[in-house]
Amino acid sequence: MEKSCFNSKVWVSILALLVAMPIFVVALSWLFPQHELWAHFSETLLPGLISSTAILLIGVGAGVTLLGTVLAYLVVMVEFPGRKWLEWALFLPFAIPAYVLAFVYLGVFDYSGYAQVWMREILGLPGFDIRAGSWAIILTFVLVFYPYVYMMTRASFKRQKIEMIEAGRLLGAHPWRVFWKISLPLARPAAAAGLLVTLMETLADFGVVSLFNYDTFTTAIYSAWGDFRSIEVAAQLASLLVLVAFFLIYFEKKARGHAKYYSADVSSKRPYHATGLIGWLVTLFVFGVFMLSFAMPMLQLIIWGLSAWTEEWSEKYFSLISSTSILTVSAAIITVGIATVLALPGRCKQNSLWLKGVVRMATLGYALPGSVMAVGLLYGINQISEINIYFGGESINHIIFGSIFLLLFAYVSRFMAIGYSSIDASVQQIKPVFTQSAQLLGASRLRLIWQVYLPMMTPGILAGGLLVAVDVMKELPATYLLRPFGWDTLAIQTYELSAEGLYERAAVPALIMVLFGAVLMLVFQLLDKKSSKGL
């Protein structure tokens, strides 16, 4: 038993530390302090960055938690008109990159946009500055990122035992009390996992905050790198983001304590039926969210895309689609595979603070902006080459730089938190009695994993794979810096066109990305239905 535990710890530790390597490279940047630049940052920028970043995190966190959880509860627990198609339509906003939604809303609602022109000239209403304050950027992030919480809490609500809810109703409890006391606590691990991913995504975003001219730690990182030519200060600022991400994870775990929330089989019953006016009001609310987050932006993209299709479309798009597909599928499979190994339950892991620590370290890369992740990898590989040369070897830069291997490594390190959070939420709902029964029957560790753990982890694995795939498809900075020669993607094409102000032409690759994401979600839907029937 001790030898088995030792081997397990070694392999899990190696995997986790490899994934976390960029974190260590960024942390080592503190060995090269830049006193003058830090004095400038601390005096002029740091206080404002802290307050603006905190406002953004609080606003986005509260918004996605409330919206994602309420929507998931409504489509799972309440029968209302249009529920069946709206349940899956609410996944679609996840296919739209955040920077695409941002430039669409800016193009429509900016002072010179046709929405404000119509308000001023037709309705006679005063205009407004969409970039003023933080409300518009918070709303944009909430509309883009609520599917993280929605997807995970929906899976949790679907697995809740319907008899508990019916028992609460028979005891005379109000539906709100049943939700607050029974359904919500059972879905808390999934909601927390979605919230953590959202907050780390918000921390690392650059496209949306730059379009809205909203200063955060991420814009300061790019400023330190681009304006002051100091990768050390950029990496040091990035390490502060990692520290924030670490405390977010720590406080969530601390708040949960030793509580466990287990689930039952998937149920298709709906304890509540909203009919008449109430039912249509629920439909209007859910449909309104879908319109704001997907339908209206898609309509604008289609209008722009149709006007520029003949000018923009060419044979190069076949190469763009092929490159995007290969990178997306490969990165999703590798990331989910490693995340599954790291999340698998076991006695060794439960009793090892070391394993818990390195696994958590492996999930902090999501707080790093893609560009800093890329530079950290390049810097780390260069240092390894120098050490190898010092001992009489050869440089490995020409082998690894510009390779698919390095780009996939960046994806795995960057998006491990997504796959791990989703899979770990499923692990938290595995009842100990299943493991104990299998062990009493003499099942080996391998059989226990194959016949007990993996089937019960399937919903989390599928959700994690989908989230990773869509995020890889949308990833821009790391792809831009690390891609092999000639491996342009749809995200790069969208960025290059939108950076030049060619929004109509940029809508063409953006539409293809959205279609690609919709196909991924259709595959997820089919797999999820198959998994639900088999449980």
Secondary structure in CASP SS format (residue, H / E / C, confidence):
PFRMAT SS
TARGET T0000
AUTHOR 0000-0000-0000
METHOD secondary structure of the structure
MODEL  1
M C 1.00
E H 1.00
K H 1.00
S H 1.00
C H 1.00
F H 1.00
N H 1.00
S H 1.00
K H 1.00
V H 1.00
W H 1.00
V H 1.00
S H 1.00
I H 1.00
L H 1.00
A H 1.00
L H 1.00
L H 1.00
V H 1.00
A C 1.00
M H 1.00
P H 1.00
I H 1.00
F H 1.00
V H 1.00
V H 1.00
A H 1.00
L H 1.00
S H 1.00
W H 1.00
L H 1.00
F C 1.00
P C 1.00
Q C 1.00
H H 1.00
E H 1.00
L H 1.00
W H 1.00
A H 1.00
H H 1.00
F H 1.00
S H 1.00
E H 1.00
T H 1.00
L C 1.00
L H 1.00
P H 1.00
G H 1.00
L H 1.00
I H 1.00
S H 1.00
S H 1.00
T H 1.00
A H 1.00
I H 1.00
L H 1.00
L H 1.00
I H 1.00
G H 1.00
V H 1.00
G H 1.00
A H 1.00
G H 1.00
V H 1.00
T H 1.00
L H 1.00
L H 1.00
G H 1.00
T H 1.00
V H 1.00
L H 1.00
A H 1.00
Y H 1.00
L H 1.00
V H 1.00
V H 1.00
M H 1.00
V E 1.00
E E 1.00
F C 1.00
P C 1.00
G C 1.00
R H 1.00
K H 1.00
W H 1.00
L H 1.00
E H 1.00
W H 1.00
A H 1.00
L C 1.00
F C 1.00
L H 1.00
P H 1.00
F H 1.00
A H 1.00
I C 1.00
P C 1.00
A H 1.00
Y H 1.00
V H 1.00
L H 1.00
A H 1.00
F H 1.00
V H 1.00
Y H 1.00
L H 1.00
G H 1.00
V H 1.00
F H 1.00
D C 1.00
Y C 1.00
S C 1.00
G C 1.00
Y H 1.00
A H 1.00
Q H 1.00
V H 1.00
W H 1.00
M H 1.00
R H 1.00
E H 1.00
I H 1.00
L H 1.00
G C 1.00
L C 1.00
P C 1.00
G C 1.00
F C 1.00
D C 1.00
I C 1.00
R C 1.00
A C 1.00
G C 1.00
S C 1.00
W H 1.00
A H 1.00
I H 1.00
I H 1.00
L H 1.00
T H 1.00
F H 1.00
V H 1.00
L H 1.00
V H 1.00
F H 1.00
Y H 1.00
P H 1.00
Y H 1.00
V H 1.00
Y H 1.00
M H 1.00
M H 1.00
T H 1.00
R H 1.00
A H 1.00
S H 1.00
F H 1.00
K H 1.00
R C 1.00
Q C 1.00
K C 1.00
I H 1.00
E H 1.00
M H 1.00
I H 1.00
E H 1.00
A H 1.00
G H 1.00
R H 1.00
L H 1.00
L C 1.00
G C 1.00
A C 1.00
H C 1.00
P H 1.00
W H 1.00
R H 1.00
V H 1.00
F H 1.00
W H 1.00
K H 1.00
I H 1.00
S H 1.00
L H 1.00
P H 1.00
L H 1.00
A H 1.00
R H 1.00
P H 1.00
A H 1.00
A H 1.00
A H 1.00
A H 1.00
G H 1.00
L H 1.00
L H 1.00
V H 1.00
T H 1.00
L H 1.00
M H 1.00
E H 1.00
T H 1.00
L H 1.00
A H 1.00
D C 1.00
F C 1.00
G H 1.00
V H 1.00
V H 1.00
S H 1.00
L H 1.00
F C 1.00
N C 1.00
Y C 1.00
D C 1.00
T C 1.00
F H 1.00
T H 1.00
T H 1.00
A H 1.00
I H 1.00
Y H 1.00
S H 1.00
A H 1.00
W H 1.00
G H 1.00
D C 1.00
F C 1.00
R C 1.00
S C 1.00
I H 1.00
E H 1.00
V H 1.00
A H 1.00
A H 1.00
Q H 1.00
L H 1.00
A H 1.00
S H 1.00
L H 1.00
L H 1.00
V H 1.00
L H 1.00
V H 1.00
A H 1.00
F H 1.00
F H 1.00
L H 1.00
I H 1.00
Y H 1.00
F H 1.00
E H 1.00
K H 1.00
K H 1.00
A H 1.00
R H 1.00
G C 1.00
H C 1.00
A C 1.00
K C 1.00
Y C 1.00
Y C 1.00
S C 1.00
A C 1.00
D C 1.00
V C 1.00
S C 1.00
S C 1.00
K C 1.00
R C 1.00
P C 1.00
Y E 1.00
H E 1.00
A C 1.00
T C 1.00
G H 1.00
L H 1.00
I H 1.00
G H 1.00
W H 1.00
L H 1.00
V H 1.00
T H 1.00
L H 1.00
F H 1.00
V H 1.00
F H 1.00
G H 1.00
V H 1.00
F H 1.00
M H 1.00
L H 1.00
S H 1.00
F H 1.00
A H 1.00
M H 1.00
P H 1.00
M H 1.00
L H 1.00
Q H 1.00
L H 1.00
I H 1.00
I H 1.00
W H 1.00
G H 1.00
L H 1.00
S H 1.00
A H 1.00
W H 1.00
T H 1.00
E H 1.00
E H 1.00
W C 1.00
S C 1.00
E C 1.00
K H 1.00
Y H 1.00
F H 1.00
S H 1.00
L H 1.00
I H 1.00
S H 1.00
S H 1.00
T H 1.00
S H 1.00
I H 1.00
L H 1.00
T H 1.00
V H 1.00
S H 1.00
A H 1.00
A H 1.00
I H 1.00
I H 1.00
T H 1.00
V H 1.00
G H 1.00
I H 1.00
A H 1.00
T H 1.00
V H 1.00
L H 1.00
A H 1.00
L C 1.00
P C 1.00
G C 1.00
R H 1.00
C H 1.00
K H 1.00
Q H 1.00
N C 1.00
S C 1.00
L H 1.00
W H 1.00
L H 1.00
K H 1.00
G H 1.00
V H 1.00
V H 1.00
R H 1.00
M H 1.00
A H 1.00
T C 1.00
L H 1.00
G H 1.00
Y H 1.00
A H 1.00
L C 1.00
P C 1.00
G H 1.00
S H 1.00
V H 1.00
M H 1.00
A H 1.00
V H 1.00
G H 1.00
L H 1.00
L H 1.00
Y H 1.00
G H 1.00
I H 1.00
N H 1.00
Q H 1.00
I H 1.00
S H 1.00
E H 1.00
I H 1.00
N H 1.00
I H 1.00
Y H 1.00
F C 1.00
G C 1.00
G C 1.00
E C 1.00
S C 1.00
I C 1.00
N H 1.00
H H 1.00
I H 1.00
I H 1.00
F C 1.00
G C 1.00
S C 1.00
I H 1.00
F H 1.00
L H 1.00
L H 1.00
L H 1.00
F H 1.00
A H 1.00
Y H 1.00
V H 1.00
S H 1.00
R H 1.00
F H 1.00
M H 1.00
A H 1.00
I H 1.00
G H 1.00
Y H 1.00
S H 1.00
S H 1.00
I H 1.00
D H 1.00
A H 1.00
S H 1.00
V H 1.00
Q C 1.00
Q C 1.00
I C 1.00
K C 1.00
P H 1.00
V H 1.00
F H 1.00
T H 1.00
Q H 1.00
S H 1.00
A H 1.00
Q H 1.00
L H 1.00
L C 1.00
G C 1.00
A C 1.00
S C 1.00
R H 1.00
L H 1.00
R H 1.00
L H 1.00
I H 1.00
W H 1.00
Q H 1.00
V H 1.00
Y H 1.00
L H 1.00
P H 1.00
M H 1.00
M H 1.00
T H 1.00
P H 1.00
G H 1.00
I H 1.00
L H 1.00
A H 1.00
G H 1.00
G H 1.00
L H 1.00
L H 1.00
V H 1.00
A H 1.00
V H 1.00
D H 1.00
V H 1.00
M H 1.00
K H 1.00
E C 1.00
L C 1.00
P H 1.00
A H 1.00
T H 1.00
Y H 1.00
L H 1.00
L H 1.00
R C 1.00
P C 1.00
F C 1.00
G C 1.00
W C 1.00
D C 1.00
T C 1.00
L H 1.00
A H 1.00
I H 1.00
Q H 1.00
T H 1.00
Y H 1.00
E H 1.00
L H 1.00
S H 1.00
A H 1.00
E C 1.00
G C 1.00
L C 1.00
Y H 1.00
E H 1.00
R H 1.00
A H 1.00
A H 1.00
V H 1.00
P H 1.00
A H 1.00
L H 1.00
I H 1.00
M H 1.00
V H 1.00
L H 1.00
F H 1.00
G H 1.00
A H 1.00
V H 1.00
L H 1.00
M H 1.00
L H 1.00
V H 1.00
F H 1.00
Q H 1.00
L H 1.00
L H 1.00
D H 1.00
K H 1.00
K H 1.00
S H 1.00
S H 1.00
K H 1.00
G H 1.00
L C 1.00
END
